[in-house]
Amino acid sequence: MLFHMGKEKSLEYRKKSLVKNTAILAFGTLCTKGIMFFMAPLFTRWLARDDYGTFDLIAEYTSLLIPILTLSMGEAVFRFLVDESDEIEKNRVSTTCFIFHVLGIVLTVLIGIILCFFSRLSNTVVMSTVLFLSMEIVYKYLMMTLRGKKNLNAYTVGNILFVLGIAVFVTIFVYFLKWGLEGIILGYAFGDIVANTYMIFKSKIYKEIRCEYFNMATLKKSADYSLPLIPNSISWWIVNVSDRTIITLFLGPGINAIYAIANKVPSLCQNFFGVFHLSWQQNAIETMSDTDRDKYYSSILNDMTRIVGSICILLIGINYWFFTILYTDDYFPGYFQVPILVTAILFSMIAQFLGSIYVARMETKFNGITITISAIINVVINLALIQYIGLYSASVSTLVSYVVLFIIRYIDLRKKMDIHFEKQSIVLALLLLAFAISSYLANVIVSTVDLVLGILIFIRVNYAYLRQALNKILLKKEAD
């Protein structure tokens, strides 16, 4: 047990466990997000700008509806499978939460039928969205189950198959068959189907779900944990993507397409953190009772801040070249949103890191309260400024809401735990701000300097990790 190790050994052991899990997930993420990042320019060429903007909005509303339709039971599956050792109780958790996901699919179909009579969208778009949302519900449940069982290999392969499926079917439906908006929605739905089929048979989840395992005590326990997460999920959605709705209403779906592309660059950093966050959630829960917990949490917090900060600086350096090489001139206005959004991402990730500590402490209500405050700030600022500064209102409101979220959580946790930032982390945050400001000169000379400096800073901050990775590669080659 970790408790019986020396503190230094315990710290090293836990970091190695965190790094190992992150590396497994990172492999899948590099494959999947890399494919999607380079497919996005193709999607923007194959689809009309308004259709791409509409699809982006549909995809974001799908992410909003899943926790509502399933009562966030997927989160309960993950949280309780991580801790539970009794196989019968694990089956009870899996079965009880699965039933709510099935009910969510039934409700999705009913809503789709109603919308066919009242929606302005065509029936084919509506029913394609119903299939997409239904398959997403299954996908999220299976992914949470695999995470809870710590089967990260199957989780990673499922993620890769999902994106490969999207790439293949969107190409078929949109590029070859010219199905437009319906085609890209169906392409994503079929990507889910491919991944779901693999995960069902790989995890053998069908052997664990039985009607006799449904248990009211398990239902109450799961509901007590998951229900407070619904407003939390809604608030996160508001902070992350309500901007898309407001932009579409006030500026049109074409401008929303520009904002969606602007988010592709900071999403690269978000994707990296998403990999780490998956590992960190589990790690934070497992180490909550350790005697040197605060020291460990502070160490990880500062490591993460420096690594993510260096990635953000590098992305700002690359930003100009992304927009001039990968995208058409119609999307270049998105370039000016990226520095603000990348800066916002750093504060968002720190806030989420702190949020995982609240989850480990079983304080999900406070998580919900803080993100609700952040969501309200986001919407108010966006609505107040959109008619005056246009698209900038979305990125500025996002940055302010994340800064406020970070400040509230950090001040509160400081009262309960001894976690703190080191000087190097603060300096890196200031460097990020300087890079963000300089990028608004938007010319080849400044962008080239930013790129070179960004690469150097990234190497300097991550030198130890890069050297370690290189040594492992060289040793492996020598062994072969």
C-alpha positions in Angstrom: 0.0 0.0 0.0 1.1 3.6 -0.6 0.6 4.4 3.0 3.5 2.2 4.0 6.0 3.6 1.6 8.3 6.5 2.3 6.8 9.8 1.2 9.4 10.4 -1.5 8.9 6.9 -2.9 5.1 7.3 -2.7 5.2 10.5 -4.6 7.4 9.0 -7.3 5.2 5.9 -7.5 2.0 7.9 -7.9 3.5 10.2 -10.5 4.7 7.2 -12.5 1.2 5.7 -12.3 -0.3 9.0 -13.5 2.2 9.3 -16.3 1.7 5.7 -17.4 -2.1 6.1 -17.6 -1.7 9.5 -19.3 0.7 7.9 -21.9 -1.8 5.2 -22.8 -4.6 7.7 -23.3 -2.3 10.2 -25.0 -1.5 7.6 -27.7 -5.2 7.4 -28.6 -5.7 11.1 -28.4 -2.8 11.9 -30.7 -4.2 9.5 -33.2 -7.8 10.6 -33.0 -7.4 14.4 -32.5 -4.6 14.5 -35.2 -7.0 12.8 -37.7 -9.9 15.2 -36.7 -7.7 18.3 -36.8 -6.6 17.6 -40.4 -10.0 16.5 -41.5 -11.6 19.7 -40.3 -10.2 21.8 -43.2 -11.7 19.2 -45.6 -15.1 19.4 -43.9 -15.0 23.2 -44.3 -14.3 22.8 -48.1 -16.9 20.0 -48.6 -19.7 21.8 -46.7 -21.3 25.2 -47.2 -20.2 27.5 -44.4 -23.7 27.8 -43.0 -24.1 24.0 -43.0 -20.8 23.6 -41.1 -21.9 26.2 -38.6 -25.2 24.4 -38.1 -23.5 21.0 -37.6 -21.2 22.6 -35.0 -24.3 23.8 -33.1 -26.0 20.4 -33.3 -22.9 18.7 -32.0 -22.6 21.1 -29.1 -26.3 20.7 -28.2 -25.8 16.9 -28.2 -23.1 17.3 -25.6 -25.6 19.4 -23.5 -28.4 16.9 -23.8 -26.6 13.7 -22.8 -26.2 14.5 -19.1 -29.8 15.7 -19.0 -31.3 12.6 -20.7 -29.2 10.2 -18.7 -29.2 12.1 -15.3 -25.4 12.1 -15.5 -25.4 8.4 -14.6 -22.3 7.8 -16.7 -20.3 9.8 -14.1 -21.7 7.6 -11.3 -20.6 4.5 -13.3 -17.0 5.8 -13.4 -16.9 7.0 -9.8 -18.2 3.9 -8.2 -16.5 1.3 -10.4 -13.1 2.9 -9.6 -13.7 2.3 -5.8 -15.8 -0.9 -5.8 -14.1 -4.3 -5.4 -17.2 -6.5 -5.1 -18.2 -7.9 -8.5 -21.9 -8.2 -7.7 -22.0 -4.5 -6.6 -20.1 -3.5 -9.8 -22.8 -5.3 -11.9 -25.5 -3.5 -9.9 -23.9 -0.2 -10.7 -23.5 -1.0 -14.4 -27.0 -2.4 -14.8 -28.8 0.4 -12.8 -27.0 3.2 -14.7 -27.4 1.4 -18.0 -31.2 1.4 -17.6 -31.2 5.2 -17.4 -29.1 5.4 -20.6 -31.7 3.2 -22.4 -34.5 5.5 -21.1 -32.5 8.5 -22.4 -32.5 6.9 -25.9 -36.2 6.3 -25.7 -36.8 9.9 -24.8 -34.5 11.0 -27.6 -36.6 9.1 -30.2 -39.8 10.6 -28.8 -38.5 14.1 -29.0 -37.2 13.5 -32.5 -40.7 12.3 -33.6 -42.2 15.5 -32.2 -39.6 17.7 -33.8 -40.4 16.1 -37.2 -43.8 17.9 -37.0 -42.7 21.2 -35.5 -39.0 21.8 -36.4 -37.8 24.0 -39.3 -35.1 21.5 -40.0 -35.9 18.7 -42.5 -37.1 15.3 -41.2 -33.9 13.7 -42.5 -31.7 16.1 -40.5 -33.9 15.6 -37.4 -33.8 11.8 -37.5 -30.1 11.8 -38.4 -29.5 13.9 -35.2 -31.7 11.4 -33.2 -29.4 8.5 -34.4 -26.3 10.5 -33.6 -27.5 11.5 -30.1 -28.6 7.9 -29.3 -25.3 6.4 -30.4 -23.5 9.1 -28.4 -25.4 8.1 -25.3 -24.3 4.5 -25.7 -20.7 5.6 -26.5 -20.4 7.8 -23.4 -21.8 5.0 -21.2 -19.3 2.5 -22.6 -16.4 4.9 -22.3 -17.2 5.6 -18.6 -17.5 1.9 -17.9 -14.1 1.1 -19.4 -12.5 4.0 -17.4 -14.1 2.8 -14.2 -12.8 -0.7 -14.8 -9.4 0.9 -15.6 -9.4 -0.8 -19.0 -7.6 2.1 -20.7 -6.3 0.0 -23.6 -9.9 -0.8 -24.8 -10.9 2.8 -24.0 -8.1 4.1 -26.3 -8.8 1.7 -29.1 -12.5 2.6 -28.9 -11.7 6.3 -29.2 -9.4 5.6 -32.3 -12.1 3.5 -34.0 -14.7 6.3 -33.4 -12.6 8.9 -35.2 -11.5 6.5 -38.0 -15.2 5.7 -38.5 -16.1 9.4 -38.7 -13.3 10.1 -41.2 -14.4 7.2 -43.5 -18.2 7.7 -43.3 -18.1 11.5 -43.5 -16.0 11.2 -46.6 -18.4 8.7 -48.1 -21.6 10.6 -47.2 -20.4 14.2 -47.8 -17.7 14.1 -50.4 -18.9 11.2 -52.6 -22.7 11.1 -52.0 -23.0 14.9 -51.5 -25.5 14.5 -48.6 -24.3 17.8 -47.0 -25.5 18.5 -43.5 -27.3 15.1 -43.1 -24.1 13.4 -44.3 -21.8 14.8 -41.7 -24.3 14.0 -38.9 -24.7 10.5 -40.1 -20.9 10.2 -40.5 -20.5 11.0 -36.8 -23.3 8.6 -35.9 -21.7 5.7 -37.8 -18.4 6.5 -36.1 -20.1 5.9 -32.8 -21.6 2.7 -34.1 -18.2 1.3 -35.1 -16.6 2.2 -31.7 -19.7 1.0 -29.7 -19.6 -2.4 -31.5 -15.9 -2.9 -30.6 -16.3 -1.8 -26.9 -19.4 -3.9 -26.3 -17.6 -7.1 -27.4 -14.2 -6.2 -26.0 -15.6 -5.3 -22.5 -18.3 -8.1 -22.6 -20.6 -5.7 -20.9 -23.6 -7.7 -22.0 -22.6 -10.4 -19.5 -22.8 -7.9 -16.6 -26.1 -6.3 -17.3 -29.0 -8.3 -16.0 -32.5 -7.2 -14.7 -31.9 -9.0 -11.4 -29.0 -6.7 -10.8 -31.2 -3.6 -10.7 -31.1 -2.4 -7.1 -32.9 0.5 -5.4 -30.1 1.1 -2.9 -27.6 1.4 -5.8 -30.0 3.7 -7.7 -30.2 6.0 -4.7 -26.5 6.0 -4.2 -25.9 6.7 -7.9 -28.6 9.4 -8.0 -27.2 11.2 -4.9 -23.9 11.4 -6.7 -25.0 12.1 -10.2 -27.9 14.5 -9.9 -25.9 17.4 -8.5 -23.7 17.0 -11.6 -26.5 17.8 -14.0 -26.5 21.6 -13.3 -22.7 21.3 -13.3 -22.7 19.8 -16.8 -25.2 22.3 -18.0 -23.1 25.2 -16.6 -19.9 23.8 -18.2 -21.8 23.6 -21.5 -22.9 27.2 -21.1 -19.4 28.3 -20.4 -17.9 26.3 -23.2 -20.4 26.5 -26.0 -23.3 28.9 -25.3 -21.2 31.3 -27.3 -22.1 29.3 -30.4 -25.8 29.8 -29.8 -25.5 33.5 -29.1 -23.2 34.0 -32.2 -25.7 32.1 -34.4 -28.7 34.1 -33.2 -27.0 37.5 -33.5 -24.4 37.1 -36.2 -25.5 34.0 -38.1 -24.3 30.4 -38.6 -21.6 31.5 -41.0 -19.9 33.5 -38.3 -20.3 30.6 -35.9 -18.4 28.5 -38.4 -15.5 31.0 -38.1 -15.7 30.7 -34.3 -15.8 26.9 -34.5 -12.6 26.9 -36.6 -11.0 29.4 -34.2 -11.6 26.9 -31.4 -9.7 24.2 -33.3 -6.3 25.6 -32.3 -7.0 25.9 -28.5 -8.8 22.6 -28.6 -5.4 21.0 -29.3 -4.3 22.0 -25.9 -7.7 21.1 -24.5 -7.3 17.6 -26.0 -4.0 17.1 -24.3 -5.4 18.2 -21.0 -8.5 16.0 -21.6 -6.1 13.0 -21.7 -4.4 14.0 -18.5 -7.7 14.9 -16.8 -9.0 11.4 -17.4 -6.0 9.9 -15.5 -6.0 12.7 -12.9 -9.6 12.2 -11.9 -8.9 8.5 -11.1 -5.5 9.4 -9.5 -7.0 12.1 -7.3 -9.7 9.8 -5.9 -7.1 7.0 -5.2 -4.7 9.3 -3.4 -7.2 11.5 -1.4 -6.4 9.7 1.9 -2.6 9.8 1.6 -0.7 11.5 4.3 1.3 13.7 1.9 -1.7 14.4 -0.3 -1.3 18.2 -0.4 2.4 18.0 -1.4 1.5 15.6 -4.1 -1.4 17.7 -5.4 0.7 20.8 -5.5 3.5 19.1 -7.3 1.1 17.8 -10.0 -0.7 21.2 -10.2 2.6 23.0 -11.0 3.8 20.3 -13.4 0.5 20.5 -15.3 0.5 24.4 -15.3 4.0 24.6 -16.8 3.4 21.9 -19.4 0.0 23.2 -20.5 1.3 26.8 -20.4 4.2 25.9 -22.7 1.8 24.1 -25.1 -0.4 27.2 -25.1 2.6 29.4 -26.0 3.6 27.0 -28.8 0.1 27.1 -30.2 0.0 30.8 -30.3 3.3 30.7 -32.2 1.8 28.2 -34.7 -1.5 30.0 -35.0 -0.7 32.3 -37.9 0.6 29.4 -40.0 -2.5 27.3 -39.2 -4.8 29.9 -40.7 -2.7 30.9 -43.7 -1.9 27.3 -44.7 -4.8 25.1 -43.7 -7.9 27.3 -44.1 -9.3 29.5 -46.7 -9.4 33.3 -46.4 -13.0 33.2 -45.3 -12.0 31.8 -42.0 -9.0 34.1 -41.3 -11.0 36.4 -38.9 -10.9 33.4 -36.5 -7.1 34.0 -36.1 -7.7 37.0 -33.9 -9.9 35.0 -31.5 -7.3 32.3 -30.9 -4.9 34.2 -28.5 -7.8 35.0 -26.2 -9.2 31.5 -26.3 -5.8 29.9 -25.7 -5.2 32.0 -22.6 -8.7 31.1 -21.5 -7.9 27.4 -21.9 -5.0 27.6 -19.3 -7.4 29.0 -16.7 -10.0 26.5 -17.7 -7.6 23.6 -17.2 -6.4 24.7 -13.8 -10.1 25.2 -12.7 -10.9 21.7 -13.9 -7.9 20.3 -12.1 -9.1 21.8 -8.9 -12.6 20.6 -9.7 -11.3 17.0 -9.8 -10.1 17.5 -6.2 -13.7 18.5 -5.2 -14.9 15.3 -6.9 -12.4 13.3 -4.9 -13.6 15.0 -1.8 -17.2 14.2 -2.8 -18.0 17.9 -2.9 -19.8 17.9 -6.2 -22.3 20.5 -5.1 -19.6 23.2 -4.7 -18.3 22.3 -8.2 -21.8 22.9 -9.5 -22.2 26.2 -7.7 -18.9 27.6 -9.0 -19.4 26.6 -12.6 -22.9 28.1 -12.5 -21.5 31.4 -11.4 -19.0 31.2 -14.2 -21.7 30.3 -16.7 -23.9 33.3 -15.7 -20.9 35.6 -16.1 -20.2 34.1 -19.5 -23.7 34.7 -20.9 -24.1 38.2 -19.4 -20.8 39.5 -20.8 -21.4 37.9 -24.2 -24.9 39.4 -24.5 -23.8 42.8 -23.3 -20.9 43.1 -25.7 -21.9 41.2 -28.9 -23.5 44.2 -30.6 -20.5 46.3 -29.9 -17.4 44.1 -30.4 -19.0 41.3 -32.4 -17.2 37.9 -32.3 -14.7 39.2 -29.7 -17.6 39.1 -27.2 -17.6 35.3 -27.2 -13.8 34.9 -26.6 -13.6 37.7 -24.0 -16.6 36.4 -22.1 -15.1 32.9 -22.1 -11.7 34.2 -20.8 -13.3 36.2 -18.0 -15.6 33.3 -16.9 -12.7 30.9 -16.6 -10.6 33.3 -14.7 -13.4 33.8 -12.2 -14.0 30.1 -11.9 -10.3 29.5 -11.2 -10.1 32.3 -8.6 -13.2 31.1 -6.7 -12.0 27.4 -6.6 -8.4 28.2 -5.7 -9.3 30.6 -2.8 -11.7 28.0 -1.4 -9.3 25.1 -1.7 -6.5 27.1 -0.1 -8.7 27.2 3.0 -9.0 23.4 3.1 -5.6 22.2 1.7 -2.0 23.4 1.4 -1.9 23.7 -2.4 0.1 26.6 -4.1 1.7 27.8 -7.3 5.5 28.0 -7.7 7.3 31.0 -9.2 8.1 29.2 -12.4 4.4 28.5 -13.0 3.5 32.2 -12.5 6.3 33.3 -14.9 5.1 30.9 -17.6 1.6 32.4 -17.3 3.0 35.9 -17.8 4.9 34.7 -20.8 1.7 33.3 -22.3 0.1 36.7 -21.9 3.0 38.4 -23.6 2.8 36.0 -26.6 -1.0 36.5 -26.8 -0.6 40.3 -27.0 2.3 40.1 -29.6 0.3 37.9 -31.9 -2.1 40.7 -32.7 0.5 42.3 -34.9 -0.3 39.4 -37.3 2.6 39.6 -39.8 5.1 37.1 -41.0 8.1 38.5 -39.1 6.4 38.6 -35.7 4.7 35.3 -36.3 8.0 33.7 -37.2 9.7 35.1 -34.1 6.8 33.9 -32.0 7.0 30.4 -33.5 10.8 30.1 -32.9 10.5 31.4 -29.3 7.5 29.2 -28.7 9.5 26.1 -29.7 12.4 27.1 -27.6 10.3 27.7 -24.5 8.4 24.4 -25.0 11.7 22.5 -25.2 13.1 24.3 -22.2 10.1 23.6 -20.0 9.6 20.0 -21.1 13.3 19.2 -21.6 13.4 16.5 -18.9 10.3 14.8 -20.2 11.5 15.0 -23.8 14.9 13.6 -22.9 13.4 10.8 -21.0 11.1 9.9 -23.9 14.0 10.0 -26.3 16.2 7.8 -24.1 13.4 5.2 -24.0 13.1 5.3 -27.8 16.8 4.8 -28.2 17.0 2.0 -25.7 14.1 0.3 -27.4 15.9 0.6 -30.8 19.1 -0.8 -29.3 17.2 -3.7 -27.8 15.6 -4.5 -31.2 
